[in-house]
Amino acid sequence: MAQIEEYQDLVLDALEVVEFKLIRDKADADINNDAIPGFHPVMAHQIFGESETIFGYQDLRVRILYTAGPLHIYLGVEYGKRVNEISDGEIKADDVVATIAQSLPDGCYFINLDEFLKTLDKADKFQPFGEKISEYKQQSEDGTERLFEIYQCDYKSSSFLKFFARLQTFILWFVDAASYIDTDDPQWCYFICYEKYKNNDGQYQYATAGYSTVYEYYAYPQNKRPRISQMLILPPFQKLGLATQMVKTIYQFYQSQKNVVDITVEDPSEDFQRLRNFVDARYCKDLKSFARNELIKGFNKEMVREARETLKLNPRQVRKVYELMRLYYTNVNDDKEYKAYRLEVKKRLNAVYYKQLKDLKKMERYKMDTEMLRARLPSTKQRMEQLQEEYTLVEQDYKNTIAKLKA
Ligand SMILES: CC(C)(COP(=O)(O)OP(=O)(O)OC[C@H]1O[C@@H](n2cnc3c(N)ncnc32)[C@H](O)[C@@H]1OP(=O)(O)O)[C@@H](O)C(=O)NCCC(=O)NCCS
C-alpha cells in the first residue's frame, strides 16, 4: 500500500503556486501573457492551514483571476501529474478549488474561463459605488500620470454588497489575522479607491485598487468615534502613495463632522502605523503646540487638545507624533538635549513595567503572596536591556519618517 511519506515532493508551498491577476482585457487572461504581472499571496494559512501547503500535484499552478473593476472571480487549476493517478487511486490530492471556494461568496466564482471572460464585455459599464470624495494623480518616474479616485459608500444596495463581498476575499491572503466584516451592521462605512484609466477604445474605465472599512463607534451623548478597521491596497497598486491618500481622505471626511470625537485605528500593522505617523506628523507640524520651543518643553495637554480638535487625532497617537516631532527638532549632537529626549521616550516605554512594579509593592504592603508575579517580571538589569532595544527600534522608525518629512 502506498505511503503518504513517499510523496513528499508533492507537498507544495501555496504562496508559490497560487497566483492572482487583475484582468482588464481578455488577452490578460492568457497564461503566456505577462504584460500585466500576476502576484502571489503573502499568507495562506486561513485557506490551507498553518503549513500553507497543498498536497498531491506536480507542476501545479493555481490561478485566481479577478476582472479589474467589478472583481468577478475565476478559479483555475492546472497541473502536470496528480497523486490520485500516480498512486492508482490510493491517495487523493487536496481539492484546491473546493478549499479556496469555501472562502468565496456563495456561488460567486467561475471555473469556466470563457464564461468568466464574457463578464468583461460589460466591465466598461462598471461604475464606482457611492460618492467621490477625493482624487489623486500619481506621477511615475517616466512622467506618465495615473488618476485615482476615492469613493465613500455607506448605502447597502445589494449590488454594492455583492461587489464588496468579492473585494474582501483578498484580505485572507494579504492581511494578518483578518476576518470578513458583518455587512449587515449599519455602522460600517466603506472607502474604496479606483484607478480611472483609458481602455483600448480610448474610453474611461474603472479598476478597483483598494479599500478601507471604518466602524463608526457610538460615543456619549450623540457623538461617534470612527475606527479604521481594515485597509488593503491591492499589491499591483502598492507603493504609489494610495494608502497615504486614503488616510488623508478618511481624515478629511471625518474632520468636517462636528460630532466626531477622534479617529482611531484597529490593531495597525507596522507598515500602516508608519504611514499614519507620517501623515499625522505632517499635519501636526503646522499646529502652534507643536512648534519647536513647545516640543522641547515636554508633552502637554494642549498638544492633545489642539490635535484632537483640529485633526481628530486620538491622545495615544498624539503622544507618538509628539515624540517623532520632538526628535525632528532635537540636536542629537547636543548631549544634554539628546539625553533629555531619550529619557522622555524611555519613560513612556517603561510605563507598563513601572506600573507592574508599583502594583506588586502595593500587594506586598497588604502582605499578599507575590512570588509568582515577581518571577514573571524581568530583573532590573534585564529590563534595562529590553528598554534599550525597544528604544533603538522606536528611534530608528522615527528617523525613517523624519527623513521622509525632510525630503
Ligand atoms: C500597508 C498598505 C495599506 C500600504 O499601502 P500603500 O498604498 O503601498 O502605501 P503608500 O504607497 O501610501 O506608502 C507605502 C510606502 O511607499 C512609499 N511611497 C509613497 N508614494 C510612493 C511613490 N509614488 N513611489 C514610491 N514609493 C512611494 C511611502 O513613502 C511608503 O514608504 P514606507 O513603506 O517606507 O513607509 C499596503 O501595503 C497593504 O495593503 N498591505 C497589506 C494589508 C495591511 O497591512 N493593511 C494595513 C492593516 S492596518
The ligand as an SDF file (V2000), in Angstrom:
LIG
                    3D

 48 50  0  0  0  0  0  0  0  0999 V2000
    0.0620   48.8480    4.3200 C   0  0  0  0  0  0  0  0  0  0  0  0
   -0.5490   49.2580    2.9850 C   0  0  0  0  0  0  0  0  0  0  0  0
   -2.0180   49.6210    3.2020 C   0  0  0  0  0  0  0  0  0  0  0  0
    0.2210   50.4420    2.3910 C   0  0  0  0  0  0  0  0  0  0  0  0
   -0.3470   50.7840    1.1560 O   0  0  0  0  0  0  0  0  0  0  0  0
    0.4290   51.6180    0.0290 P   0  0  0  0  0  0  0  0  0  0  0  0
   -0.5780   52.1760   -0.9010 O   0  0  0  0  0  0  0  0  0  0  0  0
    1.5010   50.8030   -0.5520 O   0  0  0  0  0  0  0  0  0  0  0  0
    1.0560   52.8000    0.9100 O   0  0  0  0  0  0  0  0  0  0  0  0
    1.7730   54.1120    0.3620 P   0  0  0  0  0  0  0  0  0  0  0  0
    2.1210   53.9240   -1.0910 O   0  0  0  0  0  0  0  0  0  0  0  0
    0.9670   55.2830    0.7000 O   0  0  0  0  0  0  0  0  0  0  0  0
    3.0670   54.0990    1.2550 O   0  0  0  0  0  0  0  0  0  0  0  0
    3.8730   52.9300    1.3010 C   0  0  0  0  0  0  0  0  0  0  0  0
    5.3100   53.2550    1.0700 C   0  0  0  0  0  0  0  0  0  0  0  0
    5.5080   53.6860   -0.2650 O   0  0  0  0  0  0  0  0  0  0  0  0
    6.1380   54.9600   -0.2630 C   0  0  0  0  0  0  0  0  0  0  0  0
    5.5950   55.6900   -1.4160 N   0  0  0  0  0  0  0  0  0  0  0  0
    4.5450   56.5160   -1.4290 C   0  0  0  0  0  0  0  0  0  0  0  0
    4.3710   57.0150   -2.6610 N   0  0  0  0  0  0  0  0  0  0  0  0
    5.3250   56.4660   -3.4180 C   0  0  0  0  0  0  0  0  0  0  0  0
    5.6650   56.5750   -4.7860 C   0  0  0  0  0  0  0  0  0  0  0  0
    4.9830   57.3680   -5.5980 N   0  0  0  0  0  0  0  0  0  0  0  0
    6.7060   55.8590   -5.2190 N   0  0  0  0  0  0  0  0  0  0  0  0
    7.4050   55.0530   -4.3950 C   0  0  0  0  0  0  0  0  0  0  0  0
    7.1170   54.9020   -3.0820 N   0  0  0  0  0  0  0  0  0  0  0  0
    6.0990   55.6050   -2.6170 C   0  0  0  0  0  0  0  0  0  0  0  0
    5.7580   55.5620    1.0530 C   0  0  0  0  0  0  0  0  0  0  0  0
    6.6890   56.5560    1.4430 O   0  0  0  0  0  0  0  0  0  0  0  0
    5.7770   54.3850    1.9770 C   0  0  0  0  0  0  0  0  0  0  0  0
    7.1100   54.0780    2.3590 O   0  0  0  0  0  0  0  0  0  0  0  0
    7.4150   53.2190    3.6910 P   0  0  0  0  0  0  0  0  0  0  0  0
    6.9000   51.8320    3.4610 O   0  0  0  0  0  0  0  0  0  0  0  0
    8.8940   53.2680    3.8140 O   0  0  0  0  0  0  0  0  0  0  0  0
    6.7090   53.9150    4.8180 O   0  0  0  0  0  0  0  0  0  0  0  0
   -0.4360   48.0930    1.9280 C   0  0  0  0  0  0  0  0  0  0  0  0
    0.9100   47.6900    1.8560 O   0  0  0  0  0  0  0  0  0  0  0  0
   -1.2920   46.9040    2.2610 C   0  0  0  0  0  0  0  0  0  0  0  0
   -2.4550   46.8750    1.8640 O   0  0  0  0  0  0  0  0  0  0  0  0
   -0.7060   45.9230    2.9770 N   0  0  0  0  0  0  0  0  0  0  0  0
   -1.3810   44.7000    3.3410 C   0  0  0  0  0  0  0  0  0  0  0  0
   -2.5010   44.9300    4.3180 C   0  0  0  0  0  0  0  0  0  0  0  0
   -2.1220   45.7490    5.5410 C   0  0  0  0  0  0  0  0  0  0  0  0
   -1.1040   45.5260    6.1730 O   0  0  0  0  0  0  0  0  0  0  0  0
   -3.0030   46.7050    5.8430 N   0  0  0  0  0  0  0  0  0  0  0  0
   -2.8830   47.5450    6.9920 C   0  0  0  0  0  0  0  0  0  0  0  0
   -3.6600   46.9230    8.0910 C   0  0  0  0  0  0  0  0  0  0  0  0
   -3.9900   48.1000    9.3540 S   0  0  0  0  0  0  0  0  0  0  0  0
  1  2  1  0
  2  3  1  0
  2  4  1  0
  2 36  1  0
  4  5  1  0
  5  6  1  0
  6  7  2  0
  6  8  1  0
  6  9  1  0
  9 10  1  0
 10 11  2  0
 10 12  1  0
 10 13  1  0
 13 14  1  0
 14 15  1  0
 15 16  1  0
 15 30  1  0
 16 17  1  0
 17 18  1  0
 17 28  1  0
 18 19  1  0
 18 27  1  0
 19 20  2  0
 20 21  1  0
 21 22  1  0
 21 27  2  0
 22 23  1  0
 22 24  2  0
 24 25  1  0
 25 26  2  0
 26 27  1  0
 28 29  1  0
 28 30  1  0
 30 31  1  0
 31 32  1  0
 32 33  2  0
 32 34  1  0
 32 35  1  0
 36 37  1  0
 36 38  1  0
 38 39  2  0
 38 40  1  0
 40 41  1  0
 41 42  1  0
 42 43  1  0
 43 44  2  0
 43 45  1  0
 45 46  1  0
 46 47  1  0
 47 48  1  0
M  END
$$$$
